[in-house]
Amino acid sequence: MKPTHPVLDVLLNRKSVRAYEGEISQEVKDAIIAATLRAPTAGNMMLYSVIEIADQSVKERLVETCDNQPFIAKAPWVLLFLADYQRWYDYFITAGVEALCEERGAPMRTPQEGDLFLACCDALIAAQTAVIAAESLGVGSCYIGDIMENYEVHREMFRLPRYVFPIAMVCFGHPTEQQRAREMTTRFDRKFIVFEGQYRHLHAEEFEEMYREQQERLFEGREALKGARNVGQFMYLRKFGADFTLEMTRSVRAILKAWVTG
């Protein structure tokens, strides 16, 4: 018998929401934050911070800096999730770790690449916990990965110190009727995603099967779409090779350089 549970229903039926109606009550916001703060975290260190973005002018600016997505400005509630090692590093200084390291004859280390990745994991787990908590309360959401772009602008907007990385932003709001009725996007079959024991490269025939539905939907009645002849070419031009992706790469490289070398 297939397992059933209200939590599974929330997970299996969740979809991104980009149009909202009404406001979110403070009680619901508090419940979502409470759930967020119970998210799994490395060593119980909670290597993340969350900024609530309420200023309308800031949200409108984010529309521009996050790849021109107008719905950001219309979202009733926007949370910015930060990978944050600055708080612990500040505490290490306050706690006298520098003197301790001198006593032990070892230099005090600063946060490095591994610490950044660990903090990113913490922040993303917290973000997804918030998303699922919101969904369970009838509040839709949409991730904005483009917050990783334009690092210098976002650093100034939110006064981000050296060891803080804006890894994800999430827009929240009660979905409109149209959004509630909208069909969910499909996901790839598990056989293409879940492997046993070790990684496995997919073969050409498997890619053809994997993307058949998208191929038929996108290219129905035509040989090419915006210069592309198949889903792989289309996604390369639209996403992987697009200007916003190149900016994200540049921005993340700048963030990493600042994190490691100052």
NORTA-V565213 format. One record per backbone hydrogen bond with DSSP energy under -0.5 kcal/mol. CO is the residue of the C=O (numbers start at 1). NH is the residue of the N-H. If there is no record, write none. Layout:
co & nh
CO & NH
CO & NH
This chain:
co & nh
5 & 9
6 & 10
7 & 11
8 & 12
9 & 13
10 & 14
15 & 141
19 & 176
23 & 25
25 & 29
26 & 30
27 & 31
28 & 32
29 & 33
30 & 34
31 & 35
32 & 36
33 & 37
35 & 38
36 & 39
41 & 44
42 & 45
46 & 48
47 & 84
49 & 82
50 & 52
51 & 53
51 & 80
52 & 54
53 & 78
55 & 59
56 & 60
57 & 61
58 & 62
59 & 63
60 & 64
61 & 65
62 & 66
63 & 68
63 & 69
64 & 67
68 & 70
69 & 72
70 & 73
70 & 74
71 & 74
71 & 75
72 & 75
77 & 172
78 & 53
79 & 81
79 & 170
80 & 51
80 & 82
81 & 167
81 & 168
82 & 49
82 & 84
83 & 85
83 & 165
85 & 89
86 & 90
87 & 91
88 & 92
89 & 93
90 & 94
91 & 95
92 & 97
93 & 96
96 & 100
97 & 101
98 & 102
99 & 103
100 & 104
101 & 105
101 & 106
102 & 105
112 & 116
113 & 117
114 & 118
115 & 119
116 & 120
117 & 121
118 & 122
119 & 123
120 & 124
121 & 125
122 & 126
123 & 127
124 & 128
125 & 129
126 & 130
127 & 131
128 & 132
129 & 133
130 & 134
131 & 135
132 & 136
133 & 137
134 & 137
134 & 139
135 & 138
138 & 140
140 & 173
141 & 17
142 & 171
144 & 147
144 & 169
145 & 148
146 & 149
150 & 154
151 & 155
152 & 156
153 & 157
154 & 158
155 & 159
155 & 160
161 & 164
163 & 85
163 & 86
165 & 83
165 & 167
168 & 81
169 & 144
170 & 79
171 & 142
172 & 77
173 & 140
174 & 21
176 & 180
177 & 181
178 & 182
189 & 192
190 & 193
190 & 194
193 & 195
195 & 197
196 & 198
203 & 207
204 & 208
205 & 209
206 & 210
207 & 211
209 & 212
211 & 215
212 & 216
213 & 217
214 & 218
215 & 219
219 & 222
225 & 228
228 & 225
230 & 234
231 & 235
232 & 236
233 & 237
234 & 238
235 & 239
235 & 240
236 & 241
239 & 242
242 & 246
243 & 247
244 & 248
245 & 249
246 & 250
247 & 251
248 & 252
249 & 253
250 & 254
251 & 255
252 & 256
253 & 257
254 & 258
255 & 259
256 & 260
257 & 261
257 & 262
258 & 262
